[in-house]
């Protein structure tokens, strides 16, 4: 049996059309260096997505490999329950508090962004229980937001496909609109009027539900999987005015933006977010080892810590919480990013990416918008620009373009909620590689459009 045959016979794939997979089989990668992947046939691909927005230092970094070898030999694992600890995780927690925006105090470690956002909700509930507010439990999220796949974090996602078939979202989760100007901003409306509209919508929802029942608002600085949606500069300040008015905590989901993707350490710094809780994962280790963290502000920590008097042991955590191998990997990953100036490089490469995407796509008749920030970009497809008309979702336009781009040697990602394709390459990507990614993605769009007779 080939490895593809074994895969189809035994492996249950995440986020995969299972029937189609059984027919067409996997594309199996066997090697990666920098921004380039190699499959079982020896064919190479430029990875325009850094895996899933995460391999920031690129593939095949030998310094990371040496760190993992050395830590495995020294202490491959020990738990952190019942006051047990290890050196790498203590040093990493100290480093994260020093890096994080705002008045942050403690770090709780997990394994993925999904379990971290699940933990954030439990922290918010525990916090309000300690304060004697057992009814203050509802969470507000945004349409097009992505926050994970556990029962709670999947509920927080504002993407209908994340809920279908799973009996989600849970009833305590509510949604407001995303700051997606292409479709949400009314004709003739100024940016400030649009932002005020969104803040008013949030306030109306809080009042309708009852401020005494609304506990937290969760948001990505840039909505990644929902379409690389970049908010107006005044958006988060306006939203936070409403949250403060009704004593609603703010959870900043920095899983994609954190550790340099925007050109700054955190997306919160770019967009004026002052979070009570911060979620990180992905870029913390550049995905070499699974790791996530909940960074907790001092005021929230003080309340949670006082809960010991009422509830005794804080009974939450995972077997692999604060894993020493993952913490050591994170420390080396952050060393590499800082020493090699990869945040500055991400900003410079992001400027080049934006320029090349605009050059290839801005004037295309089937492109409604080219957008992005830092080393994040997206191209959104539309049936018509004037009047602005979306494609029928059944056409699966973005998925078809991504499939054709892959055939041409570039791995992008379809974002069906916005009919967009995304770009989020490793920080080590070169300008020549960006040029090739953009050019081949444009060729893929033209090829698909001609096949569908959308272009002459």
Helices and strands as residue ranges (DSSP letters): H 3-10, H 18-24, E 29-33, E 36-39, E 44-47, H 50-53, H 62-75, H 87-99, E 104-110, H 113-130, E 138-142, H 151-156, H 160-163, E 173-176, H 181-184, H 191-209, G 211-213, E 214-220, E 222-223, E 229-230, H 235-245, E 249-253, H 267-271, E 277-280, G 282-284, E 292-297, H 298-306, H 308-311, H 324-339, H 342-361, E 367-372, E 377-381, E 384-385, E 388-389, G 393-395, H 397-408, E 410-411, E 413-415, G 416-418, E 420-423, H 431-451
